[in-house]
Amino acid sequence: MQLTNLQDLESNTETTDHLTKEQLAGALPDKRFRKHLTDDIVDMINSEPDSELRRMFRDNALTYSSVLSTGRYSLAAYINAIKFVSLKLMGDKSSTAYSKVFPDRYQNLIDKGASASYIASFADNYGNNALVTKILEQTLVPTHILNAGVYQEAINTQAELMRTAKSEMVRQKAAESLITNLA
């Protein structure tokens, strides 16, 4: 069912998969980042040839920008970390994501004859840096939200036991559980 009577408030974001300088400037946590925002930074996202991947990079760059206020990071480092995390969330291994985000570094390692495990160690090291870790933390869904359906099912089961169990002990324990957990 389509809701045609509701106006799309973010239509300018959804009509294109390209990131604009104004969109990124609006998402940045403070002025110190805005003064360093250049077209080259925006082009780091917009240069992605795959439009769906570019859209995901754009959305993640706008969503997780609050991590910039938790440390001393450059905008270029932030964009690279966003791309790396996005690729990891899509199922890429660290070394594959690293090769896509840093093709020049990856090719340099290949040209030097580095083994796959040696390259993977660079990728894993990058994946464990503070900026990447903070962005990954932002992407995690809290367990209470992830398991909200199971929690509600447990409440319903306890309520049913409280009302219909043949044993008074079971009814009392179910009622006590509901009182404790719903307080």
N, C-alpha and C positions, 0 to 999 in steps of 0.2 A: 504494500500500500504506500503510495507516494503522498506526502503532505505538501500539497501545492499552495496552501494558504500561508505557509511560513516562509518568510524571507530569509535567504542565505546571508548571514552577516559576514562571512569570510569569503565571499565570492572572488575577491581579487587574489586570494591565496590559492584557491582551488582551480582557477581557470588556467593556470600555467604551472609548469613544473620547474620553472626557473626561480631562483632566489633573487630578490632585488636588494640593493644596498639599503633601501629604506626599511624593508622587512627585517633585515638582520640588525640594523641600527636600533630599531624599536625593541628587539628582543635582548639586546646587550644590557648587562646589569648597571653599568654606569658610564659616565662621560669619558673616562680614561681609555675605554675600549673604542668608543665611537670616533675619537680623534685619530685612531690608527686604522680605521676601517677604510680599505681601498678597494678599487675595482678588482685587483688581483686576488684579494681574499674571497670576494664573491665568485670570481671565476673559478676558484678551486672547486666549488660545488657545481657550478653551471657547465663546466667543461666535461662532465660525465656524459658519455654518448647515450647511455640507456636512460630513457625518460622516467621509467618507474624507479630505478635506482636513484636518479637525480632528485625525484620527488621525495623519496625517503630520506636522502641526505639533507635536503632542504628542511623537511619537517623536523628531523632530529636536531639540526643546527639551531632551529628556532626554539625547540622544546627544552633542550638541556643547557641553555646558555647560562643558567644560574651557577653552574660549577665554576665559571670564570671568576666569580667573586670569592672563591675559597682558596685561591692561590695566585701565583704569579705566572701566568701563561700568556703566550702570544696568541693572537687570533688565528694565525696559520697553524700553530700546534693544535689549537682547538678544533679547527676544521679537519685536520688529518685524523685526530682522535675520533671525531664524530664518524668519519668515513670508516675507520677501522672497526669501531664498535658496531656500526650498522651492518657491516659485512659479517662480523662474528655472529650477530643476532640472526642473520639470515642463514646461518649454518656453515659458513666458511671456516676452515681451520685457520689458526693464527698465521701460519706461513703463507697461505693463500691470500688472506686479507692484507697481510704485509706487502705481498708482491703487487697487489692492486693499488694500494695507497702510496707505496713508494717504489714505483717501477724502476727508477734510476738506481736506487740503493740495491734493489734485488738483482738487477742486471749486473751491477758492479760486483756483487758477490759471486754470481754465476761466472762472470768473466775471469775472476780470480781462481776458479776451480773449487769453490767451497762446496762441501758436502751438504746434502739435504738436512742432516741433523744440525750442522753448523748454522745454516740459514734459519732453521726452526728456532734455534736458541736466540737469535736476534729478534725474531718475531715474538717469541714468548716474553723476552725482556721488554719489548715495546708494549706488549699487552699487559704488563704488570706495572707500568709507570703510573704515577699518581693521577694524572689527568684522565687516562683511559679508565682507571679503576673508579674514579668518582663519577664518570659518565655511566659506567656499567651499573653502579649502585643506584643511579637515578632510574634505570630501566627496570629494576626489579619490582615485581608486584608483591605487596605485603601478603603474607600467608592468610591473614584474616579476610582479606578481600578475595584472594584466590580460592579459598575454601568456604566462602559464604554460603553456598548451596548445601554443603555437607553440614555446616553448623545449623542451618535451619532444619535440615532433615533430622538431626539429632534432637533438636528441641521438639519437633513434631512427634518423634518416637517416644520421648520421655513423657510428653503430654498425653499421648495415647495410653501408655502404660499406667500413668497416674489415674486415668479415668476407667480403664477396662480390665486391668490385671485382676486375677482371682485372689492373689495373695495380698494381704494388707501390708506386708513388709515391702513388697515390690512397689505398691502404690505409694507408700510413704517415702521410699528411697527416690522414686521418680519425682515426686513433689519436692523433696528436699534438694535434689539436683537442679530442678528448675528455679527454685528460689535462690540458690547459691549462684548459679550461672547467669541469671537474668537480672540480678540486683544491680 
